[in-house]
Amino acid sequence: MTNISKTLVTTPKALPPSDKLGFGQYFTDHMFVAKYAEGKGWYDAQILPYGPLEIDPGASVLHYGQALFEGMKAFRQADGKVVFFRPEFNYNRLVEGAERICLEAPPMELFMQGLHELVAADERWIPHEPNTSLYIRPTLIGTEAFLGVRPSRETTFMILLSPVGAYYAEGTKPVKIWTEEKYLRAAPGGLGAVKAGANYAASLKAALEAKKKGYAQVLWLDVEHLGIEEVGTMNAFFVFNNEIVTPELNGSILSGGTRDAIIQVLKKKNLPIVERRITITEVIERLDKGELKEAFGTGTAAVISPIGVIHYNEKDWTINNCENGPLSTELYKEITSIQKGALKDDFGWIVPLTV
């Protein structure tokens, strides 16, 4: 095990009200930070009071965007136990993303030890109420100071914690989404399959414009502005009368952990889940024919968010009378029940907090 030094706060913050959490608005008392340098390896692993980082103005993250993050959650179950949901999935995706943008990923042992010890230090921040959890943000940034275009030889790894409620203001009610026909989020061979900061920077303009028009998220299309990719912070699923379709991973779509979990649950139920290319025109045509029964997005933040309206080609198209569909409702209940310990975990997804 790595020797992780601890400097704990002497005056803990007041906990925010659980019904006012929102998403990502509050940070816990502590954070985990470890550093890497080429020729030296990982060093200076520590848990310390949450606060500003000291970073050189020439750091590669500030000039060349070498930044990568993960999103995961810890839950307090009914018996008081604290558990993580699929932490190995997030670690493996972090490693894949780090390789793509030329950052050094921490060893799994350091990742898991830092995660467990940090959450143990801030366990009081994990809310008890339904539809709440502790959001976990592992982050990698390039910190070597230089102005030449090459990979950083120094990396900082940190983990931040934030108690959260519902991601959308609508809660678990259906959201309205805007199909983006002008801007492009990602292209084949780019960073679309990676949780790189630059990937999200590219999405901000369209998301801002969509929200000004009254839509919660953006439905992103491929380079032809035809094939559906993902919905902002979520993967997309479409429930037709004869199949359930989610866009196949094509190199520009993020491999979501909740997406993967939903696919596993659907297969266990022997439901006709298909991963394939699906176009926005197919969705609209089959909706118009009455074949599209419901649609929903999946992601760590929202878990499952029903889609009630899709705006496309200057028109709002309503799905399932803008009501929660039976399948998305069932899946939401099943996943959250596993996370909260109310339903047996038959998939090996739940990892208990250990220190």
Residue pairs with C-beta under 8 A, 6 or more apart in sequence:
1 109
1 113
2 42
2 45
2 109
2 110
2 113
2 114
3 45
4 32
4 45
4 46
4 47
4 113
4 114
4 117
5 45
5 46
5 47
6 46
6 47
6 48
6 117
6 121
7 46
7 47
7 48
7 49
8 29
8 30
8 47
8 49
8 121
9 29
9 30
9 49
12 29
12 124
13 28
13 29
15 124
15 125
15 163
16 25
16 26
16 163
18 127
18 128
18 129
18 132
18 163
18 165
19 129
19 165
20 165
21 127
21 132
21 163
21 164
21 165
22 164
22 165
22 166
23 135
23 162
23 164
23 165
23 166
23 167
23 301
24 135
24 162
24 164
25 162
26 162
26 163
27 50
27 160
27 161
27 162
28 50
28 122
28 125
28 134
28 160
28 161
28 162
28 163
29 49
29 50
29 121
29 122
29 125
30 47
30 48
30 49
30 50
30 118
30 121
30 122
30 161
31 47
31 48
31 49
31 50
31 51
31 118
31 158
31 159
31 160
31 161
32 45
32 46
32 47
32 114
32 115
32 117
32 118
32 158
32 159
33 44
33 45
33 46
33 48
33 53
33 156
33 157
33 158
34 42
34 43
34 44
34 45
34 46
34 106
34 110
34 114
34 156
34 157
34 158
35 42
35 43
35 44
35 143
35 154
35 155
35 156
35 157
36 42
36 43
36 104
36 106
36 154
36 155
36 156
36 157
37 43
37 153
37 154
38 104
38 153
38 154
42 106
42 107
42 110
42 157
45 110
45 114
47 114
47 117
47 118
47 121
50 160
53 156
53 158
55 61
55 62
55 143
55 156
56 143
56 145
57 145
58 145
58 146
58 147
59 141
59 142
59 143
59 144
59 145
59 152
60 66
60 142
60 143
60 144
60 146
60 151
60 152
61 67
61 141
61 142
61 143
61 152
63 147
64 142
64 149
65 196
65 197
65 198
65 201
66 101
66 102
66 103
66 141
66 142
66 151
66 152
67 139
67 140
67 141
67 142
67 196
67 197
67 198
68 94
68 97
68 98
68 101
68 103
68 139
68 140
68 141
68 194
68 195
68 196
68 197
69 137
69 138
69 139
69 140
69 195
69 197
70 90
70 91
70 93
70 94
70 136
70 137
70 138
70 139
70 195
71 90
71 135
71 136
71 137
71 195
71 299
71 300
71 301
72 84
72 85
72 86
72 87
72 90
72 135
72 136
72 138
72 257
72 300
73 84
73 85
73 133
73 134
73 135
73 136
73 300
73 339
74 82
74 83
74 84
74 85
74 119
74 126
74 133
74 134
74 136
74 353
75 82
75 83
75 84
75 85
75 126
75 133
75 134
75 339
75 340
75 341
76 82
76 126
76 127
76 128
76 134
77 83
77 340
77 341
77 342
78 340
78 341
78 342
79 341
81 341
81 352
81 353
82 119
82 123
82 126
82 352
82 353
83 339
83 341
83 350
83 351
83 352
83 353
84 115
84 119
84 136
84 350
84 351
84 352
84 353
85 257
85 339
85 349
85 350
85 351
86 257
86 261
86 349
86 351
87 112
87 115
87 351
88 108
88 351
89 257
89 260
90 138
90 257
91 108
91 111
91 112
93 195
93 255
93 257
94 105
94 111
94 138
94 140
94 195
95 105
96 194
97 194
97 195
97 196
98 104
98 105
98 140
99 105
100 191
100 193
100 194
100 196
101 191
101 194
101 196
102 151
102 152
103 140
103 141
103 142
103 151
103 152
103 155
104 140
104 155
105 140
105 157
106 114
106 157
110 157
111 138
111 157
114 157
114 159
115 136
115 138
115 159
116 353
116 354
116 355
117 355
118 159
118 161
119 126
119 134
119 136
119 161
119 353
120 353
120 355
122 134
122 161
123 353
125 134
125 161
125 163
126 133
126 134
126 163
127 133
127 134
127 163
127 165
131 165
131 166
131 171
131 172
131 336
132 163
132 164
132 165
133 163
133 164
133 339
134 161
134 162
134 163
134 164
135 161
135 162
135 163
135 164
135 300
135 301
136 159
136 160
136 161
137 159
137 160
137 161
137 162
138 157
138 158
138 159
139 157
139 158
139 159
139 160
140 155
140 156
140 157
141 155
141 156
141 158
142 151
142 152
142 154
142 155
143 152
143 154
143 155
143 156
144 152
144 153
144 154
146 152
164 301
166 172
166 302
167 233
167 299
167 301
167 302
167 305
168 175
168 216
168 302
168 305
169 216
170 216
170 305
172 304
172 305
172 306
172 324
172 332
173 306
173 308
173 324
174 305
174 306
174 307
174 308
174 309
174 319
174 320
174 322
174 323
174 324
175 215
175 216
175 217
175 297
175 305
175 306
175 307
175 308
175 309
176 214
176 215
176 216
176 308
176 309
176 311
176 316
177 210
177 215
177 216
177 217
177 218
177 219
177 231
177 232
177 307
177 309
177 310
177 311
178 206
178 209
178 210
178 213
178 215
178 217
178 218
178 219
178 311
179 218
179 219
179 221
179 280
179 310
179 311
179 312
179 313
180 206
180 210
180 218
180 219
180 220
180 221
181 221
181 225
181 312
181 313
182 206
183 202
183 205
183 206
184 202
184 220
184 223
184 225
185 192
185 199
185 202
185 203
185 206
185 218
185 220
185 229
185 230
185 252
186 192
186 193
186 199
186 202
186 220
186 229
186 252
186 253
187 223
187 252
188 223
188 250
188 251
188 252
189 251
190 252
191 198
191 199
192 199
192 229
192 251
192 252
192 253
192 254
193 249
193 251
193 252
193 253
193 254
193 255
194 254
195 254
199 254
203 218
203 220
203 232
206 218
206 220
207 217
207 218
207 232
210 216
210 217
210 218
213 311
215 309
215 311
217 231
217 232
217 233
217 234
217 297
218 231
218 232
219 228
219 231
219 236
219 280
219 310
219 312
220 228
220 229
220 230
220 231
220 232
221 227
221 228
221 229
221 280
222 228
222 229
222 250
222 252
226 279
226 280
226 281
227 247
227 277
227 278
227 279
227 280
228 236
228 247
228 278
228 279
228 280
228 283
229 247
229 250
229 252
229 253
230 236
230 247
230 253
230 254
230 256
231 297
231 307
232 297
233 297
233 299
233 301
233 302
234 256
234 297
234 298
234 299
234 302
234 305
235 246
235 247
235 253
235 254
235 256
235 258
235 259
235 297
235 298
235 299
236 246
236 247
236 295
236 296
236 297
236 307
237 244
237 245
237 246
237 262
237 295
237 296
237 297
237 298
237 328
238 244
238 245
238 246
238 278
238 283
238 292
238 295
239 292
239 293
239 294
239 295
239 296
239 325
239 327
239 328
240 286
240 291
240 292
240 293
241 290
241 291
241 293
242 272
242 291
243 272
243 273
243 274
244 266
244 271
244 272
244 273
244 274
244 327
245 273
245 274
245 275
245 276
245 278
246 259
246 263
246 273
246 274
246 275
247 253
247 275
247 276
247 277
247 278
248 275
248 276
248 277
249 255
249 275
250 277
256 298
256 299
256 300
257 300
258 298
258 299
258 300
258 303
258 304
258 335
259 298
259 299
261 298
261 335
261 347
261 349
262 298
262 304
262 331
262 335
263 273
263 275
264 347
265 331
265 334
265 335
266 273
266 331
267 273
268 346
280 312
283 292
283 295
283 310
284 310
284 312
284 313
284 317
286 292
287 310
287 317
287 319
288 317
292 319
293 320
293 325
293 327
294 306
294 307
294 319
294 320
294 325
294 326
294 327
294 328
295 306
295 307
295 310
295 319
295 325
296 304
296 305
296 306
296 307
296 325
296 327
296 328
296 331
297 304
297 305
297 307
298 304
298 305
299 305
303 332
303 335
303 336
304 328
304 331
304 332
304 335
306 320
306 323
306 324
306 325
306 328
306 329
307 319
308 318
308 319
308 320
308 322
308 323
309 316
309 317
309 318
309 319
309 322
310 316
310 317
310 319
311 317
334 343
337 343
338 344
338 345
338 347
338 349
338 350
339 350
341 350
